[in-house]
Amino acid sequence: MRQVLVVEDNSDNLRLITYALRRYGYEVIAAETGMKGVEMAIGEHPDFIIMDINLPDIDGLEATRRIRQSSADGDIPIIAITSNAMAGDMDRVLAAGCTGYFEKPIDPLTIMDKIHALLGQGETHLTDH
């Protein structure tokens, strides 16, 4: 089963993205802080990472930089999902090493198609989970 690490400190947002990922057959592992996310990325080697930017210890940009510099796969897709929608934010997110960027709130009915398009996986399929 494909595994996704979700780094998100808001339980409602975590529940929403977990629901969407599981519907598409992904196993979800979660971290509530940037530091824990870095540790899990290195230890678990997920297929991709969903990274909140506003986290309680180190922010998602710093966590992304640390993952990119670590023994984790440097090419692992890291997708930022954040409520920061100010001018220049996308540039900062991509400069930190994120593969792509989505704004909150996410739509659980369409987010997986957007994620798969970003990852170059084309058409997506629901599972019975």
mmCIF file of the C-alpha atoms, coordinates in Angstrom:
data_MODEL
# 
_entry.id   MODEL 
# 
loop_
_atom_site.group_PDB 
_atom_site.id 
_atom_site.type_symbol 
_atom_site.label_atom_id 
_atom_site.label_alt_id 
_atom_site.label_comp_id 
_atom_site.label_asym_id 
_atom_site.label_entity_id 
_atom_site.label_seq_id 
_atom_site.pdbx_PDB_ins_code 
_atom_site.Cartn_x 
_atom_site.Cartn_y 
_atom_site.Cartn_z 
_atom_site.occupancy 
_atom_site.B_iso_or_equiv 
_atom_site.pdbx_formal_charge 
_atom_site.auth_seq_id 
_atom_site.auth_comp_id 
_atom_site.auth_asym_id 
_atom_site.auth_atom_id 
_atom_site.pdbx_PDB_model_num 
ATOM 1   C CA . MET A 1 1   ? 0.000   0.000  0.000   1.00 0.00 ? 1   MET A CA 1 
ATOM 2   C CA . ARG A 1 2   ? 1.215   3.489  -0.816  1.00 0.00 ? 2   ARG A CA 1 
ATOM 3   C CA . GLN A 1 3   ? 2.022   5.493  2.294   1.00 0.00 ? 3   GLN A CA 1 
ATOM 4   C CA . VAL A 1 4   ? 1.581   9.229  2.828   1.00 0.00 ? 4   VAL A CA 1 
ATOM 5   C CA . LEU A 1 5   ? 2.939   11.300 5.689   1.00 0.00 ? 5   LEU A CA 1 
ATOM 6   C CA . VAL A 1 6   ? 0.636   14.153 6.680   1.00 0.00 ? 6   VAL A CA 1 
ATOM 7   C CA . VAL A 1 7   ? 2.271   16.845 8.835   1.00 0.00 ? 7   VAL A CA 1 
ATOM 8   C CA . GLU A 1 8   ? -0.641  18.841 10.250  1.00 0.00 ? 8   GLU A CA 1 
ATOM 9   C CA . ASP A 1 9   ? -1.320  20.196 13.753  1.00 0.00 ? 9   ASP A CA 1 
ATOM 10  C CA . ASN A 1 10  ? -5.033  20.933 13.284  1.00 0.00 ? 10  ASN A CA 1 
ATOM 11  C CA . SER A 1 11  ? -7.086  17.814 14.038  1.00 0.00 ? 11  SER A CA 1 
ATOM 12  C CA . ASP A 1 12  ? -9.994  18.842 11.771  1.00 0.00 ? 12  ASP A CA 1 
ATOM 13  C CA . ASN A 1 13  ? -7.676  19.447 8.810   1.00 0.00 ? 13  ASN A CA 1 
ATOM 14  C CA . LEU A 1 14  ? -5.843  16.191 9.531   1.00 0.00 ? 14  LEU A CA 1 
ATOM 15  C CA . ARG A 1 15  ? -9.114  14.266 9.615   1.00 0.00 ? 15  ARG A CA 1 
ATOM 16  C CA . LEU A 1 16  ? -10.242 15.814 6.311   1.00 0.00 ? 16  LEU A CA 1 
ATOM 17  C CA . ILE A 1 17  ? -7.060  15.090 4.351   1.00 0.00 ? 17  ILE A CA 1 
ATOM 18  C CA . THR A 1 18  ? -6.777  11.618 5.921   1.00 0.00 ? 18  THR A CA 1 
ATOM 19  C CA . TYR A 1 19  ? -10.319 10.839 4.765   1.00 0.00 ? 19  TYR A CA 1 
ATOM 20  C CA . ALA A 1 20  ? -9.520  11.926 1.204   1.00 0.00 ? 20  ALA A CA 1 
ATOM 21  C CA . LEU A 1 21  ? -6.245  9.970  1.089   1.00 0.00 ? 21  LEU A CA 1 
ATOM 22  C CA . ARG A 1 22  ? -7.744  6.770  2.497   1.00 0.00 ? 22  ARG A CA 1 
ATOM 23  C CA . ARG A 1 23  ? -10.579 6.870  -0.042  1.00 0.00 ? 23  ARG A CA 1 
ATOM 24  C CA . TYR A 1 24  ? -7.885  6.549  -2.695  1.00 0.00 ? 24  TYR A CA 1 
ATOM 25  C CA . GLY A 1 25  ? -6.193  3.622  -0.997  1.00 0.00 ? 25  GLY A CA 1 
ATOM 26  C CA . TYR A 1 26  ? -3.353  5.384  0.773   1.00 0.00 ? 26  TYR A CA 1 
ATOM 27  C CA . GLU A 1 27  ? -2.083  4.413  4.199   1.00 0.00 ? 27  GLU A CA 1 
ATOM 28  C CA . VAL A 1 28  ? -1.786  7.623  6.229   1.00 0.00 ? 28  VAL A CA 1 
ATOM 29  C CA . ILE A 1 29  ? 0.780   8.294  8.924   1.00 0.00 ? 29  ILE A CA 1 
ATOM 30  C CA . ALA A 1 30  ? 0.645   11.616 10.722  1.00 0.00 ? 30  ALA A CA 1 
ATOM 31  C CA . ALA A 1 31  ? 2.837   14.042 12.633  1.00 0.00 ? 31  ALA A CA 1 
ATOM 32  C CA . GLU A 1 32  ? 1.573   17.073 14.548  1.00 0.00 ? 32  GLU A CA 1 
ATOM 33  C CA . THR A 1 33  ? 4.871   19.007 14.586  1.00 0.00 ? 33  THR A CA 1 
ATOM 34  C CA . GLY A 1 34  ? 7.533   19.859 12.050  1.00 0.00 ? 34  GLY A CA 1 
ATOM 35  C CA . MET A 1 35  ? 10.240  18.048 14.014  1.00 0.00 ? 35  MET A CA 1 
ATOM 36  C CA . LYS A 1 36  ? 8.162   14.873 14.248  1.00 0.00 ? 36  LYS A CA 1 
ATOM 37  C CA . GLY A 1 37  ? 7.432   15.172 10.528  1.00 0.00 ? 37  GLY A CA 1 
ATOM 38  C CA . VAL A 1 38  ? 11.152  15.310 9.732   1.00 0.00 ? 38  VAL A CA 1 
ATOM 39  C CA . GLU A 1 39  ? 11.796  12.264 11.950  1.00 0.00 ? 39  GLU A CA 1 
ATOM 40  C CA . MET A 1 40  ? 8.965   10.301 10.329  1.00 0.00 ? 40  MET A CA 1 
ATOM 41  C CA . ALA A 1 41  ? 10.017  11.247 6.791   1.00 0.00 ? 41  ALA A CA 1 
ATOM 42  C CA . ILE A 1 42  ? 13.517  9.931  7.485   1.00 0.00 ? 42  ILE A CA 1 
ATOM 43  C CA . GLY A 1 43  ? 12.326  6.808  9.297   1.00 0.00 ? 43  GLY A CA 1 
ATOM 44  C CA . GLU A 1 44  ? 9.319   5.847  7.177   1.00 0.00 ? 44  GLU A CA 1 
ATOM 45  C CA . HIS A 1 45  ? 10.235  6.970  3.625   1.00 0.00 ? 45  HIS A CA 1 
ATOM 46  C CA . PRO A 1 46  ? 6.617   7.682  2.574   1.00 0.00 ? 46  PRO A CA 1 
ATOM 47  C CA . ASP A 1 47  ? 5.601   7.922  -1.087  1.00 0.00 ? 47  ASP A CA 1 
ATOM 48  C CA . PHE A 1 48  ? 4.836   11.609 -0.603  1.00 0.00 ? 48  PHE A CA 1 
ATOM 49  C CA . ILE A 1 49  ? 4.299   14.173 2.148   1.00 0.00 ? 49  ILE A CA 1 
ATOM 50  C CA . ILE A 1 50  ? 1.472   16.635 2.774   1.00 0.00 ? 50  ILE A CA 1 
ATOM 51  C CA . MET A 1 51  ? 3.034   19.504 4.745   1.00 0.00 ? 51  MET A CA 1 
ATOM 52  C CA . ASP A 1 52  ? 1.196   22.202 6.666   1.00 0.00 ? 52  ASP A CA 1 
ATOM 53  C CA . ILE A 1 53  ? 3.249   25.404 6.778   1.00 0.00 ? 53  ILE A CA 1 
ATOM 54  C CA . ASN A 1 54  ? 2.106   26.809 10.146  1.00 0.00 ? 54  ASN A CA 1 
ATOM 55  C CA . LEU A 1 55  ? 3.278   24.282 12.736  1.00 0.00 ? 55  LEU A CA 1 
ATOM 56  C CA . PRO A 1 56  ? 3.921   24.694 16.480  1.00 0.00 ? 56  PRO A CA 1 
ATOM 57  C CA . ASP A 1 57  ? 7.701   24.089 16.569  1.00 0.00 ? 57  ASP A CA 1 
ATOM 58  C CA . ILE A 1 58  ? 9.572   24.489 13.291  1.00 0.00 ? 58  ILE A CA 1 
ATOM 59  C CA . ASP A 1 59  ? 7.376   25.605 10.412  1.00 0.00 ? 59  ASP A CA 1 
ATOM 60  C CA . GLY A 1 60  ? 6.686   23.497 7.344   1.00 0.00 ? 60  GLY A CA 1 
ATOM 61  C CA . LEU A 1 61  ? 9.254   25.370 5.269   1.00 0.00 ? 61  LEU A CA 1 
ATOM 62  C CA . GLU A 1 62  ? 12.040  24.556 7.722   1.00 0.00 ? 62  GLU A CA 1 
ATOM 63  C CA . ALA A 1 63  ? 10.786  20.962 8.032   1.00 0.00 ? 63  ALA A CA 1 
ATOM 64  C CA . THR A 1 64  ? 10.871  20.673 4.229   1.00 0.00 ? 64  THR A CA 1 
ATOM 65  C CA . ARG A 1 65  ? 14.433  22.039 4.085   1.00 0.00 ? 65  ARG A CA 1 
ATOM 66  C CA . ARG A 1 66  ? 15.538  19.535 6.754   1.00 0.00 ? 66  ARG A CA 1 
ATOM 67  C CA . ILE A 1 67  ? 13.909  16.627 4.908   1.00 0.00 ? 67  ILE A CA 1 
ATOM 68  C CA . ARG A 1 68  ? 15.613  17.701 1.675   1.00 0.00 ? 68  ARG A CA 1 
ATOM 69  C CA . GLN A 1 69  ? 19.008  17.785 3.460   1.00 0.00 ? 69  GLN A CA 1 
ATOM 70  C CA . SER A 1 70  ? 18.472  14.475 5.288   1.00 0.00 ? 70  SER A CA 1 
ATOM 71  C CA . SER A 1 71  ? 18.991  10.813 4.497   1.00 0.00 ? 71  SER A CA 1 
ATOM 72  C CA . ALA A 1 72  ? 15.339  10.666 3.387   1.00 0.00 ? 72  ALA A CA 1 
ATOM 73  C CA . ASP A 1 73  ? 14.821  10.455 -0.358  1.00 0.00 ? 73  ASP A CA 1 
ATOM 74  C CA . GLY A 1 74  ? 15.632  13.955 -1.561  1.00 0.00 ? 74  GLY A CA 1 
ATOM 75  C CA . ASP A 1 75  ? 13.209  13.566 -4.441  1.00 0.00 ? 75  ASP A CA 1 
ATOM 76  C CA . ILE A 1 76  ? 10.189  12.683 -2.316  1.00 0.00 ? 76  ILE A CA 1 
ATOM 77  C CA . PRO A 1 77  ? 7.277   14.914 -3.330  1.00 0.00 ? 77  PRO A CA 1 
ATOM 78  C CA . ILE A 1 78  ? 6.345   17.369 -0.581  1.00 0.00 ? 78  ILE A CA 1 
ATOM 79  C CA . ILE A 1 79  ? 3.046   19.168 -1.086  1.00 0.00 ? 79  ILE A CA 1 
ATOM 80  C CA . ALA A 1 80  ? 2.391   22.238 1.031   1.00 0.00 ? 80  ALA A CA 1 
ATOM 81  C CA . ILE A 1 81  ? -1.154  22.887 2.158   1.00 0.00 ? 81  ILE A CA 1 
ATOM 82  C CA . THR A 1 82  ? -1.564  26.181 3.939   1.00 0.00 ? 82  THR A CA 1 
ATOM 83  C CA . SER A 1 83  ? -3.913  29.018 4.713   1.00 0.00 ? 83  SER A CA 1 
ATOM 84  C CA . ASN A 1 84  ? -1.109  31.468 3.857   1.00 0.00 ? 84  ASN A CA 1 
ATOM 85  C CA . ALA A 1 85  ? -2.235  32.965 0.589   1.00 0.00 ? 85  ALA A CA 1 
ATOM 86  C CA . MET A 1 86  ? -0.243  36.166 0.482   1.00 0.00 ? 86  MET A CA 1 
ATOM 87  C CA . ALA A 1 87  ? 1.796   37.432 -2.445  1.00 0.00 ? 87  ALA A CA 1 
ATOM 88  C CA . GLY A 1 88  ? 5.163   35.703 -2.499  1.00 0.00 ? 88  GLY A CA 1 
ATOM 89  C CA . ASP A 1 89  ? 4.089   32.736 -0.375  1.00 0.00 ? 89  ASP A CA 1 
ATOM 90  C CA . MET A 1 90  ? 4.129   30.309 -3.292  1.00 0.00 ? 90  MET A CA 1 
ATOM 91  C CA . ASP A 1 91  ? 7.665   31.391 -4.185  1.00 0.00 ? 91  ASP A CA 1 
ATOM 92  C CA . ARG A 1 92  ? 8.817   30.817 -0.579  1.00 0.00 ? 92  ARG A CA 1 
ATOM 93  C CA . VAL A 1 93  ? 7.150   27.399 -0.465  1.00 0.00 ? 93  VAL A CA 1 
ATOM 94  C CA . LEU A 1 94  ? 8.759   26.252 -3.720  1.00 0.00 ? 94  LEU A CA 1 
ATOM 95  C CA . ALA A 1 95  ? 12.145  27.748 -2.759  1.00 0.00 ? 95  ALA A CA 1 
ATOM 96  C CA . ALA A 1 96  ? 12.098  25.699 0.462   1.00 0.00 ? 96  ALA A CA 1 
ATOM 97  C CA . GLY A 1 97  ? 11.859  22.537 -1.641  1.00 0.00 ? 97  GLY A CA 1 
ATOM 98  C CA . CYS A 1 98  ? 8.138   21.823 -1.850  1.00 0.00 ? 98  CYS A CA 1 
ATOM 99  C CA . THR A 1 99  ? 6.907   20.167 -5.027  1.00 0.00 ? 99  THR A CA 1 
ATOM 100 C CA . GLY A 1 100 ? 3.639   22.102 -5.045  1.00 0.00 ? 100 GLY A CA 1 
ATOM 101 C CA . TYR A 1 101 ? 1.248   24.217 -3.045  1.00 0.00 ? 101 TYR A CA 1 
ATOM 102 C CA . PHE A 1 102 ? -2.482  24.127 -2.273  1.00 0.00 ? 102 PHE A CA 1 
ATOM 103 C CA . GLU A 1 103 ? -4.476  26.646 -0.276  1.00 0.00 ? 103 GLU A CA 1 
ATOM 104 C CA . LYS A 1 104 ? -6.785  25.759 2.595   1.00 0.00 ? 104 LYS A CA 1 
ATOM 105 C CA . PRO A 1 105 ? -9.549  25.032 2.934   1.00 0.00 ? 105 PRO A CA 1 
ATOM 106 C CA . ILE A 1 106 ? -9.195  21.937 0.791   1.00 0.00 ? 106 ILE A CA 1 
ATOM 107 C CA . ASP A 1 107 ? -12.098 20.242 -0.918  1.00 0.00 ? 107 ASP A CA 1 
ATOM 108 C CA . PRO A 1 108 ? -11.946 16.525 -0.031  1.00 0.00 ? 108 PRO A CA 1 
ATOM 109 C CA . LEU A 1 109 ? -13.832 15.696 -3.247  1.00 0.00 ? 109 LEU A CA 1 
ATOM 110 C CA . THR A 1 110 ? -11.274 17.296 -5.558  1.00 0.00 ? 110 THR A CA 1 
ATOM 111 C CA . ILE A 1 111 ? -7.988  17.405 -3.629  1.00 0.00 ? 111 ILE A CA 1 
ATOM 112 C CA . MET A 1 112 ? -6.839  13.943 -4.726  1.00 0.00 ? 112 MET A CA 1 
ATOM 113 C CA . ASP A 1 113 ? -7.234  14.758 -8.408  1.00 0.00 ? 113 ASP A CA 1 
ATOM 114 C CA . LYS A 1 114 ? -5.153  17.899 -7.807  1.00 0.00 ? 114 LYS A CA 1 
ATOM 115 C CA . ILE A 1 115 ? -2.505  15.958 -5.878  1.00 0.00 ? 115 ILE A CA 1 
ATOM 116 C CA . HIS A 1 116 ? -2.295  13.237 -8.542  1.00 0.00 ? 116 HIS A CA 1 
ATOM 117 C CA . ALA A 1 117 ? -2.072  15.862 -11.298 1.00 0.00 ? 117 ALA A CA 1 
ATOM 118 C CA . LEU A 1 118 ? 0.786   17.538 -9.414  1.00 0.00 ? 118 LEU A CA 1 
ATOM 119 C CA . LEU A 1 119 ? 2.543   14.194 -8.968  1.00 0.00 ? 119 LEU A CA 1 
ATOM 120 C CA . GLY A 1 120 ? 2.014   13.342 -12.640 1.00 0.00 ? 120 GLY A CA 1 
ATOM 121 C CA . GLN A 1 121 ? -0.092  10.289 -11.858 1.00 0.00 ? 121 GLN A CA 1 
ATOM 122 C CA . GLY A 1 122 ? -2.916  11.109 -14.229 1.00 0.00 ? 122 GLY A CA 1 
ATOM 123 C CA . GLU A 1 123 ? -6.349  9.647  -13.647 1.00 0.00 ? 123 GLU A CA 1 
ATOM 124 C CA . THR A 1 124 ? -7.193  8.570  -10.116 1.00 0.00 ? 124 THR A CA 1 
ATOM 125 C CA . HIS A 1 125 ? -9.414  5.762  -8.862  1.00 0.00 ? 125 HIS A CA 1 
ATOM 126 C CA . LEU A 1 126 ? -11.449 5.449  -5.703  1.00 0.00 ? 126 LEU A CA 1 
ATOM 127 C CA . THR A 1 127 ? -11.155 2.357  -3.564  1.00 0.00 ? 127 THR A CA 1 
ATOM 128 C CA . ASP A 1 128 ? -13.856 0.694  -1.520  1.00 0.00 ? 128 ASP A CA 1 
ATOM 129 C CA . HIS A 1 129 ? -12.164 1.597  1.782   1.00 0.00 ? 129 HIS A CA 1 
# 
